[in-house]
Amino acid sequence: MTILARWRPTRWTAGVARLAIVVALLAGCGEAPGTPAASTSAPTASVAGPSPTAQACRPVEAPAVTNGWRERTFYEIFVRSFADADGDGIGDIAGLTAKLDYLNDGDAGTTDDLGVTGIWLMPVAEASSYHGYDVTDYEAVESDYGTTDGLRGFVDAAHQRGIAVIVDFVPNHTSSEHPWFRDALRGGDHREWYVWSDEDPGWPPVAGPNPWHAAPNGSPFYYGAFSDRMPDLNLANPEVTAELERIAAFWLVEVGVDGFRIDAAKHLVEEGPAAQTNTAASHRWLEAFREAIAAIKPEAWWSVRCST
């Protein structure tokens, strides 16, 4: 088995490097963008409510964390570069599972493991790119890494050692190769699952180049804050939210993970050219999604990424 991660800290080193993960469940982090050029066309996805305003980064008191989450030592793992069991040069779940005793052997009397009590897996769903943040199938494990059954086995083995497992969850956007988006381009049932405009509204960039992209088949422009390869989901559409909640249940119940790290939280719901990040609608969506997760698995833990 080829080990792709070279650094081998001791349990003492891991203790020093304990992650102080702040559960900023509803907090937005970032400067409100400046006033952009006037929009030339309104997008078809809209959010009802007060006038759009961008919210500056502000702390929000998180609910009590159960099961000792605040005391856990988390180890973030990019599966692709961690441990390669089959020698193909790509890290995989089998390699990850084989290295569990290195992270924590489950024996409090030993001192040659890291003493890790929490693992955060970067994206493991099927995706277009190596990094995994452009999902093509929310309910399939990245084929380079292994299978869903293999991931279940890893989670079970981690739990036997007292290690909790959380995974990256990407609700803001999909890959442009996702079947939903391909169907949307054809004018199918998933059309309103994304955000469209007849013309480029001229909104300023917030996370990459121009956030509005011309569809390849001559359809109207679609919104993708990060890239034309990552079209934003229309989270103002209840059908989209309901499907994401169902997918969350799959990971929590069927796979057995203990929670999520929510990616791109400040970009979830746009309310206009001057309010593309940290919007009130994004905060409301996160609050409702948190409640949905708690209904599925009350002890589930989550954090959100709000920096970019």
N, C-alpha and C positions, 0 to 999 in steps of 0.2 A: 504493500500500500504506500503510495506516495503522499507525503505530508507537505501541503502547500504553505502552511503557516509555520514560520521558522522561530518566532519568539516563544520562549517557554518560561514564563515567569513562575516564581514560587508562590505558595499560598500566601506568604507575607506580602509579596508584591501585589497580588490580586487584592488583598485587603486594602493596601494603600490606594489602589486604583478603583476602589468601590465607586460605582456610578451613583451620583446624587441626582436621580431622575425626578424632575419636578412634574407632577401630574397637572399640567396646565390645561385642564379639560376644555375650558371655553375661552382661553386667552388667545388674543391675536398678538403677534409680534412683528413689528415692522413699521416703517414710516408710512403715513398715508400718502399716496402718490400725488404729484402736482396736478394742477388743472390742465387737462388735455385739450386738443382741438375739438371743436364741436362735432357731434356725431351726425353723419349724413343719412343713417338708416338705423332704425331700432331693431334689435334682435328679436326673434320670435319668442324666445324664452324670457319670461318676466317673473318678477316676484312682487306679490301684492304686499302692501304695508306702507309704513311711513316713507318720507322722502329719503332716497339713498344717501347714506353718509358712511364714510370710512372711519373705522375706529382705530385709534392709536393703541399701541401695545399696552395692555393693562393686566395686572394679575387678578385672577379670580380664585377664590378659596375653593379648593378641591374637596370633595366628600372624603370621609374617612376611608383609608385604604385597609382592606381586610387581609387576613392571612399573612401578616408580617411583610407586606410588599415593600415597605420603606426600609426594611432591614436586609433585604436581599442584595446579594452581589451579582450584578448582571454582566454577562459577556455577550457582546454583539458579534454576530457571525455572518459573514458573506459566504454562503455555502460554496459558491463557485471557486473560491480561493482558499478554502480551509483544509480539507483532507480528501484525497482522491483514492478511492478504494479499488477502482478497476484499471488504473494506469492510463487513462485517456487524456490526462492533463487537465481535467475539469473536476473540481471538488463535487462531492455528491453526498446524498443522505447516508449511504452505507459507510462512507468514510467518517462522516460526522458521528454516526452511532458508535463506530469503533473507537472513537476518541473520547467518549463520555467519561471513562474512568480518569482520563487526564484532566478533565474539567472538574469532576467530583465523583469519587469512587463509592460514595454512600457510606463510608466508614469514617466516623468522626475521630477515630484514633490514629488515622494516618496523616502524614504531613507532606506527602510528595505529589498531591493533586492541587489544583488551584482553589478548591473550596467554593466553586461557583454554585450559587443557589437560584440563579435565573438566567435564561438564555433568550436573547432577542434575535430572531432570525430575520435578516433582510429578505426582500420578496422571494417567495418560493413558488408562486403561481406561474403557470405557463405565460410567457411573455415574448415580445418580439426582439428585445435587446438583451445584452448580457447582464445589465443591472437589474432588470425585472420590474421596473416601474411603469412599463407600458404593457398592461395585461391583455392577453388574448383569450384566456379562459380562467375565470375566477375559481373554478372548482376542479382544476387539474393541477397537479404538481409539475413544475418545469421538467420537461422530459430529460434534459441534460443531468438533472439531479437524481431522478429515480421515479418512484410511484407514490400514489396516495397511501397505499398500504405500507410502504416503507416509511413514510413520514409518520403514520400512526404508530408504527413500531418504535420509531425514535422518541416520540412524545411519551409513550408508555415507559420506555427504558429510562428516560430522563426523570419521570415522576417517581420511579422506583428508587432513584438516588436523591430524592427531595429537591429536584430542580424543576422550577416552573418554566414554561415556554410561552413566549408571546411572538407574534409574527407581524410583519409589516402588512398593512391593509391600505389599499389605494382607491378611495372612493371618488376622487376628483376627476379622473380621466381614465380612458382606456387606450389601448393601442389603436392606431388607424386600421390595423388588420383584424381587430375584433369583429366577430360576426355581427354584433349589434350595429357597429358603425357601417359596415358594408351594406347591411340591410337599410340603414338610414340613407345612405347615398342613393339607393335605388328607390327611395320614397316609400319604403316599407313600414311595418308596424313600429319600428324603433326610431322613426324619423324624429319624434319629439323627445327622444332620450338624449339628444344633443342640442346645442345652442346654435341657431342659424340667423343670418341676416342677408337680405337681398343684395346689399352692397357692403363694401368694406366701410365700417363706421368710423375708422380712423382713430380708434382708441390707442392710447400709449402703451408700450410694452411694460409688463410687470414682472416677468420671469424669464424672458427670452426675447425673440424678435417680435415683430407685429403679431398680436394675438389672434388676428382674424386671417383665415386662410381660404383661398379659393379652392373649392372642391374640384377634383380632377376630372369629373364628368360634366362640368358646366353647371353644376348645381350652385345654389347660393353659397356665400361664405359661411364657414363654421368657426367657432371659437375654440382655441387651444392655447392656454396661457403659456405652456412650456415649449410647444413645438407643433408643427403641422402633423407630426406622427403621434401626437397625444391629444386627441380631441377631448375637450371637457364634457363630462356628463351634465345633463340638465337636472340638477338636484332640486330644482323647484317643481319638478314633475313627480307626483306621489308614486307613480309606477316605478320610477328609477329607485327611489328610496326604499320602497317595499322589496324590490329585488335585491338590493344591497343588504338589507336586513336578513333576508333569507340566506344569502351567501354567508353573512357573518355567523348565522346559526350553523351552517355546514361546518365551518372551521371550529367553532366552539364545541359542538356536539359530536359531529361525525369524526373529525380529526382529533379533537380533544385538547386543542390549545387552550391556554389559560387567559388569553387576552390579546390586545392589539396595540400596535403603534400606528396611529392614523397619520398617513402621509399628506403633505401639502394642505394642512388644515385651513390656512388663511386664504386659500384660493377657491374654496368650495362653491360659493354662490356669488355671482357678480350682480351688482345693482346699478351699473351704469359706468361710463368712462372714468369718472372720478372716484368710483367705489368698486374697484375690482378685487380688493383684498381687505381682510379683517372687517367684513360687513356684518351688520346686525343679523342678516339672513343666515350667514355662515354660522354665527353663534347659536341661533335658534336650531339650525339643522344638527349641529353637534350635540346640543342638549337633548334633542329628541332621539338621536341615534344612540347616545349613551343610555337613555332610558330603555331603548329597545334591547341593547346588549344586556342590561341588568335583568330584564325580564327573561332572557334566554338563559343566562348564567349569572346569578346574583353576585357571585364571588369574583367574576371576571375583572381583570385590571386593564387599564389602557392609558396611554399617553398620546399626545398629539405633537406633530412637528409644525411649528408656526414660524420658523425663521425664514424660510424661502418658499 
